Amino acid sequence: MAYILQQLLSESAKRYPGKTAVAARGKSFTYQELEERSNQLAHLLQRHGVKKGDRVGIYFPKAVESLACMFGIMKAGGVYVPLDPQAPSERISYIIGNCAIKALITTGDRLHALSAEAKNSVEFSILLGPGENGNVPHTMPWASLLEYPADSSPQIQATTTDLAYILYTSGSTGRPKGVMLSHQNALTFVDWCAETFQVTSDDNLSNHAPLHFDLSVFDVYNTIEAGATLYLVTEDLTLFPASLANFIRDRQITIWYSVPSALVLLLLHANLKAENLKRLRIILFAGEVFAMKYLRQLADLVPHVDLYNLYGPTETNVCTFHKVDRERLGNMKHLPVGQACANTEVFAVDADDEIIEAGSSREGELYVRGPAVTPGYWGDVEKTQGAVVPNRFQPNFEEKMYRTGDIVTLSVDGDYYFVGRRDSMVKSRGYRIELGEIEAALMSHPGVREAAALAIPDDEIGARLKAVVAPHDFGALTAADLQQHCATRIPKYMIPELIELQESLPKTSTGKIDRVQLAQAPQPVAQ
């Protein structure tokens, strides 16, 4: 069993040297080629001063070279930082400064777009793409790595608690926060997946999530550990559901993992046919609530496929899971996030600081303990101390646990159910309201495709409730229709007084509804 992530590649390269490891954009690497390119990159990085623990940024659109970078950086002893290639350059410049990125692997146009301060703080850059000849100061072309040894990686002293990568997520202050993940954090999840989903060298996995999104950890490392093949879903493919459906068929994908909204787009706009999905055996989804009406539709379309709801923040990767039971699905109002993964413990703590018991009606905040829990946030001791806290329920020795901020209930059979976010509980007219419950009521209308509930601060009543809805047929639904529908499902005080209809809702780079953008939009007059 591996104790550091790069061992997964080296072992599979020995077993499957000529097998395709990763493919994208008409290009592929065999396991032997991926091993050799990552070895060469590791030697190049070390030769240019990258030492153990140094941060190296990966800043270009998904490509087979992405994996060579991830493994090559770790083989050099570095910590890789995947950067969103579609993010504003100001955001990327901030991240480069925040975690003191030493070297950057990018394209010429992206490098030039960075702030002068960010460019000057990076010691050197490696440029990908045609025509990149390294003439820019402190840069070199990707082809430079071919001059370095390919048959072995540099010798480094490594341990399972060393950092492997840092993933930047949205922060409450408006600045992204860097979640630090060690080899142990990642492998706790990867090893559980390998056992639970029985990934083998015969599997073809998709990678739909961006590489700066924690869903990609499963795609990359479980593929490599099993000696399977990974097909990257490039940014252009995600825009066209029909092309994505053809991708699943043509690449004979056996395991798919994405946010639910990606699956909903396939269901609604790709004309999916069961005969084109014959090789699919597992669909995993995580990151947001899957509307039950769409989940039922998916379950009916692919009766031969096992469906799993995975739950967990970036700070713990996946910590609970639930296998969808088709026999119960028709009667379920909500899908549970399930029970704890192996080598992980979860429990919910109520307002009286007591752990809730199975079958009680109490709600509590979910906590996670175990080797998957992050050490904290890069360069932010205060934020780390607020989220990664001492385990006060276990006084015998010192250990940490993670406060998820998610409110849950615990059923009699031991399944956790997501209720909402601690920070999305709002008060209006003295009532405590969970925005997720409003969204569930809106989504139950057959004419609604997407919905988001927002709280608008109000000095008189605390907050006014607003909803933004994307209907299937834009002209066939009104705000009054939706308010009447909600009145049959939720109390009057929870019905949004403002409902705005849009063709579609904005998305973040990870495919989730962009609530920050919605909240910053000008507020309409109530309809």
C-alpha positions in Angstrom: 0.0 0.0 0.0 1.3 3.4 -1.0 2.2 6.0 1.7 2.8 8.8 -0.8 0.8 9.5 -3.9 3.6 9.3 -6.5 4.1 5.7 -5.6 0.8 4.9 -7.2 2.1 5.9 -10.6 5.5 4.2 -10.2 3.9 0.9 -9.3 1.3 1.0 -12.1 4.1 1.9 -14.6 5.8 -1.3 -13.7 2.6 -3.4 -14.1 1.1 -1.6 -17.2 3.9 0.2 -19.0 2.2 0.2 -22.4 -1.3 0.9 -21.3 -2.9 4.3 -21.8 -3.0 6.2 -18.5 -4.6 9.5 -19.6 -6.0 10.9 -22.7 -7.3 14.3 -23.8 -7.3 16.7 -26.8 -6.3 13.9 -29.2 -3.2 13.1 -27.1 -2.4 10.4 -24.6 0.4 9.2 -22.3 1.0 5.5 -21.5 1.9 4.7 -17.9 5.5 4.4 -19.0 5.4 7.8 -20.7 3.7 9.4 -17.7 6.2 8.0 -15.4 9.1 9.2 -17.5 7.7 12.8 -18.1 7.0 13.2 -14.4 10.5 12.0 -13.6 12.1 14.5 -16.0 10.0 17.3 -14.7 11.0 16.4 -11.1 14.7 16.6 -12.0 14.2 19.9 -13.8 12.4 21.4 -10.8 15.1 20.3 -8.4 17.8 21.5 -10.7 16.2 25.0 -10.6 15.9 25.1 -6.9 12.6 23.6 -5.9 13.0 22.0 -2.5 10.8 19.9 -0.3 7.7 21.7 0.6 8.0 24.4 -2.1 4.7 25.3 -3.8 4.5 24.9 -7.6 1.5 26.2 -9.5 -0.2 24.4 -12.4 -2.0 27.0 -14.5 -3.2 25.9 -17.9 -6.3 24.1 -19.4 -6.7 20.4 -18.7 -4.3 18.3 -20.7 -2.3 15.1 -20.4 0.6 17.2 -19.2 -1.6 18.1 -16.1 -1.0 14.7 -14.6 2.7 14.8 -15.5 2.9 18.1 -13.6 1.0 16.8 -10.5 3.2 13.7 -10.1 6.4 15.5 -11.2 6.0 18.2 -8.6 5.5 15.7 -5.8 8.5 13.6 -7.0 10.6 16.7 -6.6 9.3 17.0 -3.1 7.1 20.0 -3.9 3.5 20.8 -3.2 1.3 21.3 -6.3 -1.2 24.1 -6.5 -3.8 23.6 -9.3 -5.1 27.0 -10.4 -8.3 27.6 -12.2 -7.3 28.5 -15.9 -10.6 30.4 -16.3 -10.3 32.5 -13.2 -9.6 36.2 -13.3 -5.9 36.9 -13.3 -6.3 39.1 -10.2 -7.5 36.0 -8.3 -4.6 33.9 -9.5 -2.2 36.6 -8.7 -3.5 36.7 -5.1 -3.1 32.9 -4.7 0.5 33.0 -6.1 1.3 35.6 -3.4 -0.7 33.9 -0.6 1.1 30.6 -0.7 4.4 31.9 -2.1 4.4 29.8 -5.3 8.0 29.3 -6.3 7.6 28.0 -9.9 4.7 28.2 -12.3 3.8 25.8 -15.1 1.6 27.8 -17.5 1.1 29.2 -20.9 2.5 32.5 -22.2 -0.7 34.4 -22.4 -1.7 33.5 -18.9 1.8 34.4 -17.6 1.6 37.8 -19.3 -1.9 38.5 -17.8 -0.7 38.2 -14.2 0.1 41.2 -12.1 3.7 42.4 -12.1 4.0 41.6 -8.4 2.9 38.0 -9.0 5.2 37.5 -12.0 8.1 38.9 -10.0 7.4 36.7 -7.0 7.7 33.5 -9.1 11.3 32.5 -9.4 10.8 30.7 -12.8 8.1 29.5 -15.1 7.8 26.6 -17.5 5.7 27.5 -20.6 3.5 25.1 -22.6 2.1 25.6 -26.0 3.3 26.1 -29.6 5.7 28.9 -30.1 6.7 29.1 -26.5 10.5 29.2 -26.8 11.5 30.5 -23.4 12.6 34.0 -24.5 10.7 35.6 -21.7 13.0 36.2 -18.7 13.0 33.4 -16.1 11.1 31.1 -18.3 11.8 27.9 -20.2 9.8 25.8 -22.7 8.1 22.6 -21.6 10.5 20.7 -24.0 13.4 21.5 -21.6 12.4 18.7 -19.4 13.3 16.2 -22.1 17.0 17.0 -21.4 16.7 15.4 -17.9 16.8 11.7 -16.8 13.6 9.8 -17.4 14.4 6.4 -15.8 14.2 7.4 -12.2 12.9 10.3 -10.0 15.0 12.3 -7.6 15.6 10.8 -4.2 13.7 12.6 -1.5 12.9 12.0 2.1 9.1 11.8 2.3 6.5 10.9 4.8 2.8 10.4 4.7 2.1 13.6 6.6 4.0 15.8 4.1 1.7 18.2 2.1 0.9 16.9 -1.4 -1.3 19.7 -2.7 -3.2 22.8 -1.8 -6.7 23.5 -3.2 -8.1 27.0 -3.1 -11.8 27.4 -2.3 -14.0 30.4 -1.9 -13.6 32.2 1.4 -16.2 34.1 3.4 -14.0 37.2 3.3 -14.1 37.3 -0.5 -10.6 36.0 -0.7 -9.9 32.3 -1.6 -8.6 30.1 1.2 -5.9 27.4 0.6 -6.9 24.0 2.0 -3.8 22.0 2.7 -4.0 18.3 2.0 -1.3 15.7 2.9 -0.5 12.4 1.2 -2.2 10.7 4.2 -5.4 12.9 3.7 -5.7 11.9 0.0 -4.8 8.2 0.4 -7.3 7.7 3.2 -10.0 8.6 0.6 -8.3 6.9 -2.4 -7.9 3.6 -0.5 -11.5 3.6 0.7 -12.7 4.2 -2.9 -10.5 1.4 -4.3 -12.1 -1.0 -1.9 -15.7 0.3 -2.1 -16.0 0.7 -5.9 -13.5 -2.0 -6.9 -11.8 0.0 -9.5 -9.7 -2.2 -11.8 -7.4 -1.9 -14.8 -10.4 -2.7 -17.1 -12.2 0.6 -16.1 -12.3 3.8 -18.0 -12.9 6.8 -15.7 -14.0 10.3 -16.7 -12.6 13.4 -15.1 -15.4 16.0 -15.3 -14.4 18.1 -12.4 -11.7 20.9 -12.8 -8.4 19.8 -11.3 -8.6 22.6 -8.7 -11.8 20.9 -7.4 -11.5 18.1 -4.9 -13.8 15.7 -6.9 -10.8 15.3 -9.3 -8.8 13.6 -6.5 -10.9 10.4 -7.0 -10.6 10.6 -10.8 -6.9 10.9 -11.0 -5.5 8.8 -8.2 -8.0 5.9 -8.3 -7.3 5.6 -12.0 -3.6 5.6 -11.5 -3.7 3.2 -8.6 -5.8 0.6 -10.5 -3.9 0.9 -13.8 -7.1 2.1 -15.5 -7.5 4.8 -18.1 -8.5 8.4 -17.4 -10.3 10.5 -20.0 -10.2 14.2 -19.2 -13.4 16.1 -19.9 -11.9 19.3 -21.3 -13.5 22.7 -20.8 -15.0 22.8 -24.3 -16.8 19.5 -23.8 -18.7 20.7 -20.7 -20.5 23.3 -22.7 -22.3 20.9 -25.0 -24.4 18.1 -23.3 -24.8 16.1 -26.5 -21.0 16.1 -27.1 -20.6 15.0 -23.5 -23.0 12.1 -24.0 -21.1 11.0 -27.1 -17.9 11.2 -25.0 -19.3 8.8 -22.5 -20.3 6.4 -25.3 -17.2 6.7 -27.4 -14.7 6.4 -24.5 -16.7 3.6 -23.1 -16.7 5.2 -19.7 -17.4 2.8 -16.8 -17.2 5.2 -13.8 -18.5 8.7 -13.9 -18.1 11.3 -11.1 -19.5 14.8 -11.2 -21.7 17.4 -9.5 -25.4 16.7 -9.9 -26.0 19.7 -12.1 -23.7 18.1 -14.8 -25.9 15.0 -14.8 -29.1 17.1 -14.9 -27.8 18.9 -18.1 -27.2 15.5 -19.6 -30.6 14.3 -18.7 -32.4 17.4 -20.1 -30.3 18.3 -23.1 -28.3 15.3 -24.4 -31.0 12.9 -25.5 -29.4 10.2 -23.5 -30.1 6.6 -24.5 -29.6 3.6 -22.3 -28.0 1.6 -25.1 -25.2 4.2 -25.3 -24.4 3.8 -21.6 -24.0 0.1 -21.5 -20.5 0.1 -20.1 -21.3 2.5 -17.3 -21.3 0.6 -14.0 -21.0 3.4 -11.4 -22.2 7.0 -11.2 -20.9 9.0 -8.3 -22.2 12.5 -7.5 -21.2 15.1 -4.9 -20.9 18.8 -4.2 -24.6 19.8 -4.1 -28.1 18.5 -3.5 -29.4 16.3 -6.3 -33.1 17.2 -6.9 -35.1 14.0 -6.4 -37.1 14.4 -9.6 -33.9 14.3 -11.6 -32.4 11.5 -9.6 -35.4 9.3 -10.2 -35.2 10.0 -13.9 -31.5 9.0 -13.9 -32.2 5.9 -11.9 -34.9 4.8 -14.4 -32.6 5.5 -17.4 -29.7 3.4 -16.2 -31.2 0.5 -14.1 -27.9 -1.4 -14.4 -25.8 1.3 -12.9 -25.0 1.7 -9.2 -25.6 5.3 -8.0 -23.8 6.8 -5.0 -24.3 10.1 -3.2 -20.9 11.2 -1.8 -20.6 14.0 0.8 -17.7 15.8 2.2 -16.0 19.3 2.1 -12.6 19.9 0.6 -11.2 19.8 4.1 -12.0 16.1 4.5 -12.6 15.0 0.9 -15.5 12.5 1.0 -16.4 11.5 4.6 -19.9 9.9 4.2 -21.6 8.0 1.4 -25.0 6.6 0.5 -25.8 3.9 -2.2 -29.1 4.8 -3.8 -31.8 2.1 -3.1 -34.1 2.1 -6.2 -36.8 0.3 -4.3 -37.0 3.1 -1.7 -36.3 6.0 -4.1 -39.9 6.6 -5.1 -41.0 7.3 -1.6 -38.1 9.3 -0.4 -38.4 13.1 0.0 -34.7 13.6 0.5 -31.6 11.6 -0.2 -29.4 11.0 2.8 -25.7 11.8 2.7 -25.3 8.4 4.4 -22.8 7.0 6.8 -19.1 7.4 7.4 -16.5 6.0 5.1 -14.0 3.6 6.5 -11.2 5.0 8.7 -13.3 8.1 9.3 -15.7 9.0 12.1 -18.5 11.6 11.8 -20.9 12.8 14.5 -23.3 15.7 14.9 -23.3 18.1 17.8 -26.4 20.0 18.9 -26.9 23.5 20.3 -26.3 22.1 23.8 -22.9 20.7 22.7 -24.1 17.1 22.9 -23.7 14.4 20.3 -27.0 13.6 18.8 -28.2 10.0 18.8 -29.8 8.0 16.0 -33.5 8.5 15.6 -33.7 11.7 17.6 -35.4 14.7 16.1 -32.5 17.1 17.0 -30.4 18.8 14.5 -26.6 19.2 14.9 -23.5 20.4 13.2 -21.5 17.6 11.6 -17.9 17.0 12.8 -15.3 14.8 11.2 -12.3 13.1 12.7 -9.7 10.8 11.3 -6.7 10.8 8.9 -8.6 12.5 6.1 -8.9 15.8 8.0 -6.9 18.7 6.7 -4.1 20.2 8.7 -5.7 23.6 8.0 -5.6 26.6 5.8 -2.3 27.9 4.3 -1.1 31.0 6.1 -4.2 31.5 8.1 -3.9 30.4 11.7 -7.1 32.1 12.8 -9.2 30.4 10.2 -7.6 27.1 10.9 -8.2 27.4 14.6 -11.9 28.1 14.0 -12.4 25.0 11.8 -9.9 22.4 12.8 -10.5 22.2 16.5 -9.4 20.0 19.4 -11.6 17.0 20.0 -13.3 17.9 23.3 -15.2 14.7 23.3 -12.1 12.6 23.6 -9.9 13.9 26.5 -7.3 11.2 26.6 -4.9 12.5 24.0 -4.6 15.4 21.7 -6.3 15.2 18.3 -8.1 17.5 15.9 -11.6 17.3 14.3 -13.1 19.4 11.5 -16.3 21.5 11.9 -18.1 21.2 8.6 -20.6 24.0 9.2 -23.3 21.6 7.8 -26.4 21.0 9.8 -27.7 17.4 9.7 -30.2 15.0 11.4 -29.5 11.3 12.1 -32.1 8.7 11.2 -32.9 5.5 13.2 -31.0 3.5 10.6 -27.8 5.6 11.1 -28.0 7.7 8.0 -27.2 11.4 8.1 -29.5 13.8 6.3 -28.3 17.2 5.2 -30.5 20.0 6.5 -28.5 23.1 5.5 -25.5 25.3 6.2 -24.8 26.9 9.6 -24.1 30.0 7.7 -27.2 29.8 5.5 -29.6 29.7 8.4 -31.3 33.1 8.3 -33.9 34.9 10.4 -36.8 36.7 9.0 -39.6 38.2 11.1 -38.2 36.2 14.0 -38.4 32.8 12.3 -35.3 30.6 11.8 -35.3 29.7 8.1 -33.1 27.3 6.1 -32.7 28.5 2.5 -32.3 24.9 1.3 -35.8 24.1 2.3 -37.1 26.9 0.2 -35.1 25.7 -2.8 -36.4 22.1 -2.3 -40.0 23.5 -2.4 -39.3 25.4 -5.6 -37.5 22.4 -7.2 -40.6 20.2 -6.6 -42.5 22.2 -9.2 -42.3 20.3 -12.5 -41.7 23.5 -14.5 -38.5 24.4 -12.5 -35.1 23.5 -13.8 -32.9 25.3 -11.3 -33.5 27.4 -8.2 -31.6 29.3 -5.6 -32.9 31.1 -2.5 -31.2 34.2 -1.1 -31.6 36.4 1.9 -31.5 40.1 1.4 -30.5 42.0 4.6 -33.3 44.2 5.9 -33.2 46.4 9.0 -36.9 45.9 9.8 -37.4 42.2 9.5 -33.8 40.8 9.5 -33.9 39.5 6.0 -36.2 39.5 3.0 -36.4 36.2 1.0 -35.6 36.2 -2.7 -35.5 33.3 -5.1 -33.9 33.1 -8.6 -35.5 30.4 -10.8 -34.6 29.0 -14.2 -37.7 27.3 -15.6 -37.8 24.7 -18.4 -40.0 27.0 -20.5 -39.2 30.6 -19.8 -42.6 32.0 -20.8 -44.8 29.4 -19.2 -44.2 30.2 -15.5 -44.7 33.3 -13.4 -43.5 34.3 -9.9 -47.1 34.1 -8.7 -47.4 30.5 -9.9 -44.3 29.6 -7.9 -45.5 31.4 -4.8 -48.8 29.5 -4.9 -46.9 26.2 -5.4 -44.6 27.0 -2.4 -47.7 27.8 -0.3 -48.7 24.1 -0.5 -45.3 22.9 0.8 -43.7 25.4 3.2 -45.0 27.9 5.8 -46.1 31.3 4.6 -43.1 33.0 6.3 -40.8 31.0 4.2 -42.3 31.9 0.8 -40.0 34.3 -1.1 -41.6 37.6 -1.6 -39.2 38.3 -4.6 -39.0 35.7 -7.3 -36.8 36.4 -10.4 -37.0 34.3 -13.5 -33.9 33.8 -15.6 -33.0 31.7 -18.6 -30.2 30.0 -16.5 -28.4 30.5 -13.3 -24.7 31.5 -13.2 -22.2 28.7 -12.3 -18.9 28.7 -10.5 -15.8 27.1 -12.2 -16.7 23.9 -10.3 -20.2 23.7 -11.8 -22.2 24.8 -8.8 -24.7 27.6 -8.7 -22.8 30.9 -8.2 -24.6 32.3 -5.2 -22.1 35.1 -4.7 -22.9 36.5 -8.2 -26.6 36.1 -7.6 -26.4 38.0 -4.3 -24.4 40.8 -5.9 -26.9 41.3 -8.7 -29.3 44.4 -8.5 -32.4 43.5 -6.6 -35.6 43.5 -8.7 -39.0 44.9 -7.7 -41.1 42.2 -6.0 -43.4 40.4 -8.5 
